[in-house]
Amino acid sequence: MRNLGVWFDQHMTMNDHIGKICSKAFYSLYNLRQIRKYLTDDTCKILVHALVPCHLDYCNALLHDIPQYQQQRLQKILNASARLVCRLPKYCHISPVLKDLHWLPIKYQVIFKIIVLVFEVLHGMAPLYLNDLINVKPPLKRRSVDGPKN
C-alpha cells in the first residue's frame, strides 16, 4: 500500500519503502556519476544534495526503529554519495569524509528529525495538526524528602 509516497507492507517492515528509496537514490547517483568529470566539486555537491537526500529525508521519521540491516542499506546510499562528491574509491574509509561534509549517519538523521519535530511542537512552530495531537503535561511538583518545613 502506498500513502503519501511511503510504501507499507503487511508486516510494517518497511522493506518495500526502503527498496524504492534505494533504487531511486542509486539511479540518481548513477546519472550523476556519468557526468561527474564535467562538474566542479561544488557543483557536484549541490546536485547530490538536491537529488539524493530528498529520497532519504522524506518521511524518515517512520524509519526510527527499523532493523540494522535496513539502516545499512540506507547508509550505503549516503556513503556512495560522499564518495561521488569527493571522488573517492569504493573501499576507502568513509567516516572522516562524512564528518568533513557535515553529514549525519542515517540513524542519527532520523533521530534528529524527530527531535526537531518535538522542538517545533513544544515551541508552537509546528503545523496546527501536530500541535493539536500533542498535549504537553505540566511538570510534576517535587516533594521534599524531609517533609514540609514549619
C-alpha positions in Angstrom: 0.0 0.0 0.0 1.2 3.5 -0.8 0.3 6.5 1.2 1.8 10.0 0.6 4.8 8.4 -1.1 5.5 5.9 1.6 5.2 2.2 0.8 3.8 0.0 3.6 3.8 -3.8 3.6 1.5 -6.1 5.6 4.1 -6.6 8.4 5.2 -2.9 8.6 8.9 -3.9 7.9 9.3 -1.0 5.5 11.1 -3.4 3.1 9.2 -2.1 0.1 9.7 1.6 1.0 13.4 1.2 1.6 13.8 -0.8 -1.6 12.1 2.1 -3.5 14.3 4.7 -1.8 17.5 2.8 -2.6 16.5 2.3 -6.3 15.6 6.0 -6.8 18.7 7.2 -5.0 21.1 4.9 -6.7 19.6 5.8 -10.1 20.2 9.5 -9.3 23.8 8.6 -8.3 24.3 6.6 -11.4 23.3 9.5 -13.6 25.5 11.9 -11.7 28.4 9.6 -11.9 28.0 9.7 -15.7 28.6 13.4 -15.8 30.9 13.8 -12.8 34.0 14.5 -14.8 32.3 17.6 -16.2 31.3 19.0 -12.8 33.3 21.0 -10.3 33.4 19.7 -6.7 30.9 22.4 -5.5 28.5 21.8 -8.4 28.6 18.1 -7.8 27.9 18.6 -4.1 24.9 20.8 -4.9 23.5 18.3 -7.3 24.0 15.4 -4.9 22.3 17.5 -2.1 19.4 18.2 -4.5 18.8 14.7 -5.8 19.8 12.1 -3.2 19.0 13.4 0.4 15.4 14.2 -0.7 14.9 10.4 -1.1 16.5 9.7 2.3 14.8 12.5 4.2 11.2 12.2 3.1 9.2 10.6 5.9 12.3 9.2 7.5 10.8 9.6 11.0 8.9 6.5 10.1 12.2 4.6 9.9 13.1 5.1 13.6 13.1 1.5 14.8 14.0 -0.3 11.6 16.4 -3.2 11.8 20.2 -2.6 11.5 20.3 -4.3 8.0 17.7 -1.8 6.7 19.7 1.1 8.2 22.8 -0.2 6.5 21.0 -0.2 3.1 20.2 3.5 3.5 23.7 4.2 4.8 25.2 2.8 1.7 23.4 5.5 -0.3 24.9 8.2 1.8 28.3 6.6 1.6 28.1 6.3 -2.2 27.0 10.0 -2.4 30.0 11.1 -0.3 32.4 9.1 -2.4 31.0 10.6 -5.6 31.3 14.2 -4.2 34.9 13.6 -3.0 36.0 11.4 -5.9 37.0 8.6 -3.6 37.4 4.9 -4.5 34.9 2.3 -3.4 36.7 0.8 -0.4 38.2 3.9 1.3 37.2 4.7 4.9 34.1 6.9 4.8 33.5 8.1 8.3 36.0 11.0 8.2 34.6 12.0 4.8 31.0 12.2 6.2 32.3 14.2 9.1 34.1 16.7 6.8 30.9 17.0 4.7 28.9 17.5 7.9 26.5 14.6 7.0 25.0 12.7 9.9 24.7 8.9 9.6 21.2 7.7 8.7 20.4 6.5 12.3 21.2 10.0 13.6 19.4 11.8 10.8 16.2 10.0 11.8 16.6 10.9 15.5 17.5 14.5 14.6 14.3 14.9 12.5 12.2 13.5 15.4 13.9 15.9 17.9 13.3 18.9 15.6 9.6 18.0 15.3 9.2 17.7 19.0 11.1 21.0 19.5 8.7 22.7 17.0 5.7 21.3 18.7 6.9 22.5 22.1 7.6 26.0 20.9 4.4 26.4 18.8 6.3 26.3 15.4 4.8 23.1 14.2 1.8 22.8 11.9 -1.5 23.0 13.7 -2.4 19.4 13.2 0.7 18.4 15.2 0.1 20.9 17.9 -3.5 19.6 18.2 -2.3 16.0 18.5 0.2 16.5 21.3 -0.6 17.8 24.7 2.2 18.9 27.0 1.8 17.9 30.6 2.9 20.4 33.2 6.0 19.4 35.2 5.4 17.5 38.4 5.9 19.3 41.7 8.7 17.8 43.6 8.0 16.7 47.1 10.6 17.4 49.7 12.4 14.4 51.1 12.3 15.8 54.7 8.7 16.7 54.6 7.1 20.1 54.9 9.1 22.7 56.9 7.3 24.7 59.6 
